[in-house]
């Protein structure tokens, strides 16, 4: 798969800012753009790989530290490349290692991409082959815009409209939406309205981003017992209270905490939801998924405004890794410009079937990259 003769000659990282199709509002922030870093990895054979990660700050880390360290190194030894940039073991005294791991993922994706191109194999084959034909995704939405949230009834109608449109567009089996921004009565009304509109056969999940107090979460879950949530994500800010809520109300609860040592004592917090880039590469993510599954946790991807490169990696990974079973979050429909050529890999019939083209199966749109580089 490339062999030792395939060596890195240059790595270039570009910070980009892409306007969103519509504003995304949640408890933590209001998003109007996707801030990402794109990587182009060149080799001595002329083959190139592309990668992507979250945020624009990763570009400086890659260009000033990681790229010089990896120049001249063989592509084939992915673990050695990673060790030149980030340590195998996370040291809790150095939180900046999380930032470095996020940055390194862009390089890791580019290495997998160029390896697949050299071997003439798609990423899902490099990961061991397909265990399912399609990568499953939920239909995901943010809270309704403020001008539509004039009352609980108005919020409920608008969210039900968004839910119906999202399911019709994607064919997803689950609709997941943000809560915790407007007063609690709005969220309660919206949950009931979405269930009434979608009927009993579509799963409904909510994501509070730790936006409620324990009392507010209990009030909400008491008032929505008959909705039947497929999942409740981070209703409160601490794992102990999440665990209590899951036990008290019998609902599946998930967290973005991917430290399995921290999650292990909280047996009722069953969902372990990290983004593609948090762990410093695909092999680390696969190992994490295996460990999480062995602990009785359900690992799946959160979405952090992926463009076409990261989205392609998610799709390949999900069809190849059996432990990642629950449909992932998806914000790809909020992106009009994904920085890759050709048709977008939109969610249809509940998922995406990645192609059998070599590597990630996408080609960087150089003109778009230049346009949106900041």
N, C-alpha and C positions, 0 to 999 in steps of 0.2 A: 504494500500500500504506500507507494512513493519511494521507499527505500532511503538509505543514507545519502544517496547522491543528490536528493532533492533538498537544497539548503536555502535558508532565508537570506535574501540579499537586502531587503528593505521592508520596513513596516511604517505606514503613514496613517495617522488618525486625524479625523475631521470632526469638529463639533458642528452639529446642525440643529436648526430650530424650524419645525414644521407646523404651520397653522392647523388647528383641529377643525373638523367639519362643523362642530358646534361646541359651545362652552360646556365644560364638565365641572360640576360643583359637588363637593362632598365636605365632610366635617373638617378635614385638614387643610383644604385649599380650594382654589378655583383655577381650573386649567383652561388655557386658551391655545397652548402650543405643546408639541411634543419635543422635548429637549433630549437629543441622542448623540452618541458618538459612533461614527462609522470608521472601520479599519480596512485598509487594503494591504495585503501581505504579498510581497513579490518573492519569487524564487529564481535560482540560477538556471532553471529550465525555461523560464518565460511564463510558467503557469502562475496564476494569481488566485488568492483566496480572499473572501470578504467576510467581515464580521461586524458586529453591532453591540452596543450596550447602552445602558440607561444613563442619562445625564450628559452634560457637556464637559464637566470637569475631568472625565476620564481621558479626554484627548490629550491633555497636558501630561498626565501621568504616563500614558503610553509613549508619547513622542520623546519625552525627556528621560525616562527611566527604563521602560520595558523594551522599546525598540532597539536602543544601543546594546542592551544586554543579550538580545536574541540574534543580532546580526551574525551571519555565518553559521548558525546552528542548524543541524539537520531537522527537518520537519517530522521525521518518523517517530522520534522519541518525545511524545506529548508530555509525559510526566517530567522529564528533564527540563523541558521548556518552561513548564509551570513553576518548577522549583527555582529557576533562575529569577523569577519575578515575585512569587508569593510563597510563603511557607506551607508545608503540608498540614501543620497543626495550628489552629487558631489560638492566639494568646489573648486572653480577656483583658490584659493590661494594655493592649495596643488596638484600640477600636478602629484606627485607620486601616487596619488589615481588611475590614469589610469594604472600604472604599477601593482598596487595591484589588480585592477579589472581583468586585463589580467591573473594574476597568479591564482586568485580565480576561474576562469572559469574551470580550470582543476579539482578542487575539486567538483564544481557544476556538471560537467559531470559524475564524479564518483558516486556522490550521486544519480543522476537520474538513472545511470546504475544499482546500487545495489538495488534501489527501484523497478525498473522493474523486476529484478531477483526475489526479494522477493514476488512480486505480480504476477509473471509469465506473465507479460505483456510487449510488446515491447514499446520502447520510444514513438513512434508515437501515441500509444493508450493512454499513460499517458498524452500526450499533448492534448488529446481530440479526437483523431481518424483522419483517413485519409480524406483529402479533394481532393486529387489527388493520383493517383497510383504511379507516378514516380516523383522524384525530378529532375527538369530540369536544365541542365548545358549548357553553351556555350562551344565551342571548343576554347581554349585559347592558345596564343603563344607569345613568346618574340621576339625581333628583330632577324633578321638573324645574324649568326656569322660574325665577321669582315672580314674573308677571302672570304665571299660570297658577301660582300657589296662594291665591287670595283668600282661600278658606279651606278647611279640611275636605269638603265636598269637591271643590275645584281641583285641588291637588289629586284627589282620588281619581277623578275623571281623566285628568291629563296623564297620570301614570298608567292607568288602564289602557288608554289609547297607545301610549308608547310601548307597553308590553305586547299588545296585540300586533302592532306593526313589527316589532322586533322578532316575534315568533314566526310571523308570516314570511319575513325576509330571510331568516336563517334556518328555519325548520328545526330549531333546537328543542331539546326535550325539557330544558330548564330555563326559566327566566329569573335573573338575579338583578337586584337593584339596590341603590344606595338609600340609606335612611339616616336619621340623626341630625339633619340640617334644620328642618322646620319643627314647630312644636309637635309634641307626641301625638296629638289628635290627628294630625295630617298623616303621620306614618301608619297609624292604626287604620284610618279610613282607606289609605292607599293599598295596604295589604289585603283588606277585604275586597276592594274593588278589582284588584288584579286577579284574585282567585275567582271572583264571579265572572270576570271577562274571559279568562283562559280556560275555565272549567277544571274538572278533577284530574285530567290526564297529564297536565303539564306541571312539572315541579316548580316550586317558587322558593327562591332563596333571597336573603337580605344581607347587606353588608353595612354595618354601622360605623366602622372605623373608630371603635372605642368612643363613640359620640354620646353614650348614655351613662348616667350613674346607675348603680345597682338597682335603686328603687325604680328608676325610669324603665330599665330593661325588664324588670318584673311586671310593671304595669303594662308594658307593651305585650309581653308574652302571655300574660293573663287574658288580655283583651283579644288576642289573635289565636287562641288555642285551636279554633276550628279551621284555621287557614291550612295547617299541615305543612310546615316549612320543610323543604328538602335540606336546607342548611341555614344556619345563623352565624355570620362571621363577625368576630370581635365586637360583641355587643357592649362590652365594658373594657376597662383599661388593664385589668390584671387577670392572670391565668387562674388564680384560685377562685375568683368570683365567676369567671366563665365556666369553670368546672361545676360550681354550685348551680348555676342556671341550667346547664345541660342536664344535670341530675334531677333538678326540681321540676323541669318542664318536659323532659323526655325529648328534647330536640337535638339534632346533630349540631355541634358547635365547632368552628374552626378558628385558627389563629395564623397570623403571618409569622409567628415565632417558628424558626426552623432549627433551633437548638434542641435537639432531641433529649438531651439530658434534662433540660428545663421542662420539656413537655411531658416526660415520662410519668411523673407522679400524678398528673392530671388526666386520669384515664378517660374521663367523659369528654374531654376536648379531643375529638377524633380527627379533625381536619388539620393538616399541616401544609400551609399554602405559602410558597415562596415564588419569587419571580425567577425567570430563566437565568439571570445574571448574578444572583446573590452569592452563589457558592463557588464561583471561580472556574466554571467550566462544566461541560456535559458529563464527563466521567464522575466528577464530584457530585453532580445532581443525581446521576443514576445510583451511585452508592448511597446517597441520602434517601432516595426513594425506596431502595431495598431495606435499609435499616428502619425507616418509618413504617413500612408495611409490616415488618417483623414485630414491631411494637404495637400493632393494632391501629396505627394511624393511617389515614387516607392522604397520600401526598398528591397535590395537583398544583398547576401553575396559576399564579395571579397574573393580571395583565398590567403593564406599566407603559402603555402607549407604544407598543412595538411597531417598528417600521418593517419593511418587507424581509430583511435579512433575519432579524430575530424571530419574526413570525414563522418563516420557513423552518428555522431550527426547532421551534416549538412543535410544529406539525410533524416533522420527521421523528423527533424524540418520542412524541406521544404514540405514534403507531408502532414504535419499536420496544418500548419499555412496559412490560406487563403490569408493573405495580402502579402505574399512573392511570387510574381507571375513571375517576370522576371527571366529567367535562370541565375543562379549564375556563377561566375567565377570558373574555375577548373584548378588546377595544379597537380591533383592526378596522371595524366599520366606521370609526370616528376619524380615520386617517384618509385624506384624499390623495396625498402624495406619499407613496411608500418607498421611493428612491430606487426601485428596481424596474427593469423593463418588462413589458408584457402585461397580460391581464393580472389583476389582483387575485390573490388566493382567498376570496371571500368565503364565509361559512355558508354552505348550502346543505340542505338535508341533515342539519345538525352537526356537520363537521367539515373537514378538509382532507382530501386524499392527496398527499404530496406526490409529485411526479418521480419517475425513475431516472431522471437526468442526473449526471454525476454531481457529487458534492451536495450543496444546499439546493441546487436546481434553480438558482436565481442569478440574474446578471445585473450588476450595478448600473444605474442610470447616471452616467458621468455628468451630463448637463444639469440634471436635477441636483446632484450633489454640489456642484459649483454654485448653483442658484441659492441653495439653502444653507451653505456653510456660513458660520458666524465667527 
